[in-house]
Amino acid sequence: MPTTPEKLSKYEKIEAFVRGFKLSSLTYKRVMHLLNEEMNNGLRANSNHLADIKMFPTFVRALPDGSEKGKFLALDLGGTNFRVLMVVINERDVDIQSQTYLIPQRIMLGTGVQLFDHIADCICRFIRDHDLKNVRLPLGFTFSFPCKQEGLAKARLSKWTKGFRCEGVVNEDICYLLHEAMKRKNTTSVEVEVVAVVNDAVGTLMSAAHNDRNCEIGLILGTGCNACYMESLENVGLWEGDYEHPAQVLINTEWGAFGDNGCLDFIRTEYDRELDTYSINPGKQIYEKMISGMYMGEIVRLALERLSMEGLLFESADRDCELFHRGRFFTKYVSEIESDHDEFFRNTKQVLDEIGVTNYTSEDCKIVKYICTLVSARAAFLSSAGLATVINKLNKPEMTIAVDGSLYRFHPRFHNLMTLKIQELVNHGLKFKLQLSHDGSGKGAALVAAVAMRLRDIKENQCPA
């Protein structure tokens, strides 16, 4: 820390503008208490309609037990590319072959029939290319758009996102639309049955749970932030299915909406409020906006912009450079800047050059890195508070959390920051580990299908002839 009075007062001024990112352990415990209340409200039938965290039952009743076998198709649709995968599961061994196909813009903006016919065409091409004949292939479908799930293989599209606008799909059952398209297109001798629709958090959990029997929580830390976990049916007031064994169901929390009712206003900074005001969904996804990769870079940008306006950073910065334009400071820059480990600030300088900041000093670089560390640490600690809440709720002696997403994968400190903070926040004696999950949207979707088939076979074998 500089010692001269002028420098000291400069750093004190900077601190006054960013101290809102530094939250105490007591504050994180208060966040946990509020989250637990909100999750319980979401689980109860009489309060779910008022709850921000919807706690959707996914209809996934069991995790892989290692006995799953067979050939499965998986379909991963969530953007301009989509993948078809053939996943061969033989107990603990998994072999994956996949092909990526493009969805042209005209189809993204066309009709639902055109979209699902295109998907069916690609599935049939994949089946022919892999010389699959005379087989019945169960399919797990990762569909990364908001859905209301009504069964394991029944989900109605709530709204299109990510640039899709296919007419005739909203409020329709996407499994039915895919089945109908397959009937129109399938000239092969292969019968394809959609047995499960999966979101990315569930796929992430299933993929890791295949190799780790202690895995009961899935976490996405990427563009968005969400979690799922296995809950006892007796706690799920919204459950409308059977209560047969196993009396449990995976819950898709959709916890990004935590705080939409104002309960997190006490920790929001001026930068969080400004980001929210100019977002496409003001007042929505408040928790997610303080954590996820879609927003982290912008929070850093707003803080840097404020310091620059106050004369505390980049004294001769050109006001036309990208630092002063919304959405132009990407979250990947935060990861790159925090990867600097010496006083040369190579990555930081490269980022500043890229966004058009000139005449910066080494002191400027130091301040930029400091702001990045504050914003990313808060994000890591807030997601840790969320996980610690679920770990305490499940109260099992040892637990593995499956994690995926670009933020967790590429940020140099996220894993370590989370591990330390969760240790501090979980109940005494509970052990946990964070495990990077691989290909949740492919392998995970196939495993959901495999488990569904295993449970179906057990049920059929129990039925009297």
Salt bridges, closest charged atoms under 4 A:
GLU15 OE2 - LYS22 NZ 2.67
GLU37 OE2 - HIS33 NE2 3.26
ASP65 OD2 - ARG454 NH1 3.38
GLU68 OE2 - ARG454 NE 2.77
ASP76 OD2 - ARG83 NH2 3.22
GLU91 OE2 - LYS69 NZ 3.74
ASP117 OD1 - ARG184 NH2 2.78
ASP121 OD2 - LYS185 NZ 3.86
ASP131 OD1 - LYS133 NZ 3.44
GLU150 OE1 - LYS154 NZ 3.74
GLU150 OE2 - ARG156 NE 2.90
GLU180 OE2 - LYS183 NZ 3.02
GLU193 OE1 - ARG136 NH2 3.15
GLU193 OE2 - ARG456 NH2 2.88
ASP212 OD2 - LYS433 NZ 3.68
GLU216 OE2 - LYS396 NZ 2.65
ASP242 OD1 - ARG61 NH1 3.15
ASP242 OD2 - LYS459 NZ 3.89
GLU244 OE1 - LYS459 NZ 3.76
ASP265 OD1 - ARG268 NH1 3.30
GLU270 OE1 - ARG306 NH1 2.48
ASP272 OD2 - ARG378 NH1 2.73
GLU274 OE2 - ARG326 NH1 3.24
ASP276 OD2 - ARG268 NH2 3.45
ASP276 OD1 - LYS289 NZ 2.65
GLU298 OE1 - ARG301 NE 2.92
GLU305 OE2 - ARG301 NH1 3.50
GLU310 OE2 - ARG306 NE 3.16
GLU322 OE2 - ARG328 NH2 3.65
GLU338 OE2 - HIS411 NE2 2.93
GLU338 OE1 - ARG413 NE 2.70
ASP342 OD2 - ARG346 NH1 3.49
GLU363 OE1 - LYS10 NZ 3.25
ASP404 OD1 - ARG409 NE 2.78
GLU424 OE2 - LYS421 NZ 3.35
ASP439 OD1 - ARG83 NH2 2.70
